[in-house]
Every structure is written in C-alpha cells, then in structure tokens.
Amino acid sequence: AQSVTQLGSHVSVSEGALVLLRCNYSSSVPPYLFWYVQYPNQGLQLLLKYTTGATLVKGINGFEAEFKKSETSFHLTKPSAHMSDAAEYFCAADLNTGFQKLVFGTGTRLLVSP
Amino acid sequence: DAGVIQSPRHEVTEMGQEVTLRCKPISGHDYLFWYRQTMMRGLELLIYFNNNVPIDDSGMPEDRFSAKMPNASFSTLKIQPSEPRDSAVYFCASSLSQGRGEQYFGPGTRLTVT
C-alpha cells in the first residue's frame, strides 16, 4: 500500500542543535513530497515541497529536505534549532493518483529546550 | 489574500444536536478538502471536492456526517446528530489543480460535544 512513515512521534533537541525529522514513503511511482508545520492551535502550513529537479529543497525558517529516491526518504533538517521551531511536523505525499489527494504521515512533535 | 476562512473557530454543543461547520476556500482554488484531527487518530481526510463536486467521501465516518459545496466559495460539513466521539478539530483546506498537492489550510474549528 502507498504510505508515508514518520519515524519518531517526538523528537527533542536543545536550542542550537541540529534538527533531523525522518520521513519515508512507499510508492510505485515517484511522488511529490511535502513537509507541513503545525503550531499550537493553528492549521497546517507548508514548509517546503519537492516536485521534480533539484533533490535538495529549501523552505521557510531555515529548513531544508533532501529527496533520496534510492532510500525512498525525504528527511527534514535544520542546522540550528530555535525555540520557535517547537511545533508538530507532518510529511505528506501526492502519490500521483491524479486526484490532488495527499497522504500524510502521523506527525512528529519537535520539542526544543533552552 | 485572506487565506482559507473557517467558522466558527470553536463550537460547544450537546450530544444529539446538529452541528454545521463552514469553510470559504481561497478564491480561484478548485479543490477543497475537509480533515479531522484528534490525538488518537491523527489527521484524517474526510471528503474532498473538485469544482464543487465531491470526488471521494470514503473518509466520512458515518451517515451522520454530510458535506456540501453549493458554489466555489463556500462549503459546509454537517454532523447530525452529534456525539461526544465527534469532538475534534476540523480543518478545511483548498488547493489549485496545478499546485500538485500544495494545500492551504484554514485555522480549524474546535468542536466539543458534551
């Protein structure tokens, strides 16, 4: 079945440390991939997306993600965490069904300590 | 642009009552999605529309749930009768067919059924 898997429901880092949130997908065709962020009591906001072309994509707030087809992965990174990065992060895929439907991962809550 | 608008932002109702959630998508977007988010089940796609026509309602949990999109700028999600297990945050999102999965979320409606 086509799916998106996020490893780790919670990730804790110290302020200034590297952020790494993992996402793997399962699809028979290369999907379009997305990372969304949800701050408390808000809707989801697009952080970055991969469609075609360059496999390293940059998003807002210093985040970036790399599409690795051989590993079916799309991990999200940020070199230095900030307290304001504390939020829930969702990986999602448009699995080329032609219907605009996204498959979401279960989300990873990022906790940033001082 | 005002973004996706949802109303009300909070709704508290008693079991058995009818609840209507409203959504105004971003002008020009031709896809509209309704999601439900709970701690237990995460983010679930309930139903989505393309050009005001329902495409997939397989995520609608029961016949108590119904959704309409009478025109391109308005959609409703109705629960009748409501039950405590319907308590959740309901999100509306919209997208462009050319956007390939880039969905824009509203702020959500927090529904509490007592």
Contacts between the chains, C-beta under 8 A, distances in Angstrom:
chain1	res1	chain2	res2	distance
A	32	B	100	5.2
A	32	B	101	5.1
A	34	B	101	6.1
A	34	B	102	7.2
A	36	B	105	7.9
A	42	B	107	6.1
A	42	B	108	7.6
A	43	B	4	7.5
A	43	B	91	5.6
A	43	B	93	7.7
A	43	B	105	3.5
A	43	B	106	5.4
A	43	B	107	5.1
A	43	B	108	5.4
A	44	B	43	8.0
A	44	B	91	7.3
A	44	B	93	7.6
A	44	B	103	7.8
A	44	B	105	4.5
A	45	B	105	7.1
A	46	B	102	6.0
A	46	B	103	7.6
A	46	B	104	7.5
A	49	B	101	7.4
A	49	B	102	6.2
A	51	B	100	6.3
A	90	B	43	6.9
A	92	B	101	7.2
A	93	B	101	7.8
A	94	B	100	5.7
A	94	B	101	3.3
A	99	B	48	8.0
A	99	B	50	7.8
A	99	B	55	6.2
A	99	B	56	6.9
A	100	B	31	4.9
A	100	B	48	7.4
A	100	B	50	7.2
A	100	B	95	5.9
A	100	B	97	6.4
A	100	B	99	7.9
A	100	B	100	7.5
A	100	B	101	6.5
A	101	B	45	6.9
A	101	B	48	6.6
A	101	B	56	6.9
A	102	B	45	7.8
A	102	B	101	5.3
A	102	B	103	6.3
A	104	B	42	7.6
A	104	B	43	5.1
A	106	B	42	5.1
A	107	B	42	6.3
A	107	B	43	7.2
